Amino acid sequence: MRKLIVLGSLLILTSVLAACGNSNGKDGDKKITIAASPAPHGEVLKHAKEEMKKQGYDLEVKTVNDYKVPNKLLDKGDVDANFFQHTPYLKAEKKDHNYDIEEVGKVFTTPMGVYSKKYKDIKDIPKGSTIYVSNNPAEEGRFLSFFVDEGLIKIKKGVSIE
């Protein structure tokens, strides 16, 4: 089942990327340059590269470790697309930096997990506990929403999680 979902996502991604293609070089060669986080998005693009080649496209992946860089590269025209963010992050980036970029397709979101050596169930975590989370600003809203949904934290009324 998992392979089917990944394959389906890959086929959709391939179609979206083909729509971004530029005609460069001799004989109408088509090259697409994409900025992406190393994993999992960069890993997925490695597989998309194979499929794109079958369709006559040359996919170049620029792996970027800093979440602030891909949108900057795209806005400046240094890449044709980027592949790493969800819609709330894109909206915040466009607002904060006045980027002239648009969403052309959805990016898969990897599942989150909560891990403990001490507790077997999230409901067992006592009030007042300290929980460490990633410092990835793109994911803060997801973490907060998850913890609110699980009843671990409360957000003051009127405070936006995004």
N, C-alpha and C positions, 0 to 999 in steps of 0.2 A: 504494500500500500504506500509506504513512504517513498519508494522509487517513482511511483506514478505521480505523486504530488510534486516531487522535485522535477521530474521530466515535464509535467504540465507547466510548471513555473518556468522552466528553461525554454520551452517552446514559446510561451508568451513573451518572455524576456527577449528571445531572439527576434521575434516580430517587431517589438518596440525598438530594439537596437537597429534593425534594418531600416526603420523609418527615420532614424537619426543619421543615416549614412551620408558621407560626402563622396563625390566623385573626384578622385585624385589620380594623379599619375597617368601612365600609359594604359591604353586599352580599356579605359573606364574602370580601373581598379577602384574599389570602394574601401575606405579606411574609416574606422570609428574609434575614437579615443575616449576612454571612460576612466574617471577617477573613482576608486572604491576603497573601502576599508579592507584590511588584509583578510579577515575572516569574520563571518562566513562569506561575505559578498564577493571578495576577490577570488575565493575558491570556486564559487558558483560561476563566475565569469570565465574561469579557465575552461570549464566544460562548455560554456556558451561559445567560447572562441572556436572550438572544434565544429560546432553546428553552424556558426557564422561562416566559417571557411567553406563549408559545403554549399552555402548559398552565394558564394563569391565575395564575401566581405572579409576584410582584415581587421580584427579587433585587437586594439592595443589597450592594455590595462595599466593604469598608473596607480600603484598601491600607495595609499596615504594613511599614515598613522594618526594624524591630527584631524579631528572632526570639523575644525574650522576651515580647513583647506579646500575640500572638494567643491563647495559652493562658490568659493572665491575663484577657483580655477574655471568653473563653468561660467560664472558671470563675466570674467575677463575674456572668455573665448578660447582658453588654453586647452579645453577638452570639449567634446561634443555632448557629454552627459556625465552624470555621476550616479552611483548606485550604493547607497549606504543609509539613507535616512527615512524616517516615517514622517507623515504629514504634519503633526504638531511641531516637530523640529524645523521642517522646511518653512512653515508659516512664521515661526519666531525668527529664523535667520533672515527671511525676506524683510520682515518688519525692522529688525535691528540694523541691517546693513543695506537696506534699499536695493536688494538684488533684483535684477530683471530676469528671473528664471521661472520656469513653470514645471509643474508635475505632469509627466506624460504617461505614467504608469505606477502601479503600486509595487512596493518592495516588500518581500516577505519579512516577517518579524520573528526572530528566534524566541523560543520559549524562555521564560525566566525560571530560576529555581531558588529555593531557600534551603540552605544546608546547615546542619547542626550535629555536633558530636554528642550533645547533651539531651536534646529534645527529639522525640520521635514524631511529634505532630505539631503543626504550627499553633494549634490551640493551647499547647502546653507552655508556650513562651510566657513568662510572668510579666505583669505590668511593671514598667520601669526598666525593662531590660535594654541593653545597648545592642543595636543591630548594625552591622557594617554593610554598606552597599557600595557599588561602583561609583566612582566620581565622574562617570560619563554623563555630561549634561543632556545628551540626547535621550537618556533613559530615565531621568529623574521623575518625570510624570508617570511613567509606567510603574516605577517602584512605589511611589506614593499611592497611586490608585490601587495597586495590589494590596498594600498594607491597610488601606482604608477598607477595602472589600473584605479583608480577613479579620477586621475588627481590632487590629493591633495599634492603629493610630486614629486620631480624629483630626480633621481639618476644620478650621474656623469657617463658619458660614460666610460665603462671599469671596473666599480665597480660591483662586484658580489653580488647579493642579498643573495645567499646561505651563 
